């Protein structure tokens, strides 16, 4: 089984509020049709969830955030999720929408429910879930990032591969020259942090990727603007991106 995260910066234009990149989504989804094993999809919030969570100053730590803000974030994520699901259906694939509340309670994973996701994937559906604003309890809520969901699902489902589809070729050792880090094992490179990304941006992705790889599973960072690279990673062809070796 393969676990794939569609980054918000690939499926939306992060610089413009509520702007999906429909052509990019369709190109990626068409590419996914070439995969001949069960897949599970997680997607980020991009200019939908992130836009509103920044506006209402909501973060990944449980706090008493604005109830209005929580409602708007959740509504925007449903809207973006619908665009993703529509693309799957248009391309003759069978998505199975799974809001994160189906398998997360508070901020704790429900193992039994997560194991059910594998059964759903093996029955011919493509489970699709996403980052969201969640109720925590005690009048608190928090932002659950798609990257964190990747870590949770990988730990329990133990996929053959985990792939983070991002809007760059991978991790760079030098951002100016765009010198690509081809492979990492267990160590974290220095990454500049984006102040606007409430879920941690590339830092969070790298943290989750390292955690997954330390459990013995390979993780790839792939450029979603060149979706054929997803297939190259899966088929172990000459790979252009960053590999976190398990």
Residue, then its C-alpha position, 0 to 999 in steps of 0.5 A: x500500500x502507498x500513502x500519498x500527501x497532496x500538499x496545499x501548495x500544489x493543489x491550491x495557489x497559496x498566494x491567493x485566498x480560496x484558489x484551487x489549481x484545478x489543472x494541477x489536481x487533474x494532472x496528478x489524479x490522472x497520474x494516480x490511475x497508473x498505480x496498480x496497488x492500494x493507495x490512501x490520499x491525504x491532502x493539505x489546506x493550502x489557500x483554503x484551510x491555511x488562509x482562514x486559520x491564519x486569519x483567526x490565529x489558530x495553531x496546532x496546539x489545542x487552545x480556546x480558538x474562535x468558534x467562528x474561525x473553527x467553523x469557517x476552516x472546517x467549511x473551507x476544507x469541505x469545499x476543497x475536499x469536494x474539488x479533489x473528490x470531483x477530480x477523482x470521479x471525473x477521472x473514473x477513480x472511486x474516492x472514499x471521503x474520510x474526514x479526520x474525525x472518522x479516525x481521530x478523537x481529540x488529538x489521539x488516533x483510533x487504531x481500530x478505525x485506522x486499520x479499517x482504512x487499509x481494508x477500504x483501500x484494498x476493496x477498490x476504493x481510494x480513501x481520501x482524508x485531509x487536514x482540518x480544525x478539530x474539537x479537542x474538548x474543554x472548549x478547546x480546538x486545534x489544527x490537525x495538519x495533513x502532515x501529522x495525519x501522514x505520520x499517524x497513518x504511516x505508523x499504524x498502516x505501515x505502507x510500502x512507501x509514503x510520498x509527500x507531493x510538494x511544489x518543489x523538486x525536494x529538499x535543497x541544501x542550498x536554496x539559491x542554487x537549488x542544489x537538491x538533497x537526494x537522500x537523507x537518513x535520520x538527520x534533519x537539515x536546516x530549513x528556514x521556517x515560514x511565519x505564515x504557515x501555521x502547520x509548520x510548512x516544510x519543517x513539519x513535513x521533514x519532521x514527519x518524514x524522518x519519524x516515518x523513515x526511522x520506523x523502517x519505511x522509505x519516504x519520498x518528496x516529489x514535485x507535484x508539478x511533474x506528477x510522473x515523478x510519483x510513478x518513478x518513485x513507486x516503480x523505483x525508476x531513476x528518481x528525481x526528488x529527496x528520499x528519506x531512507x527507512 
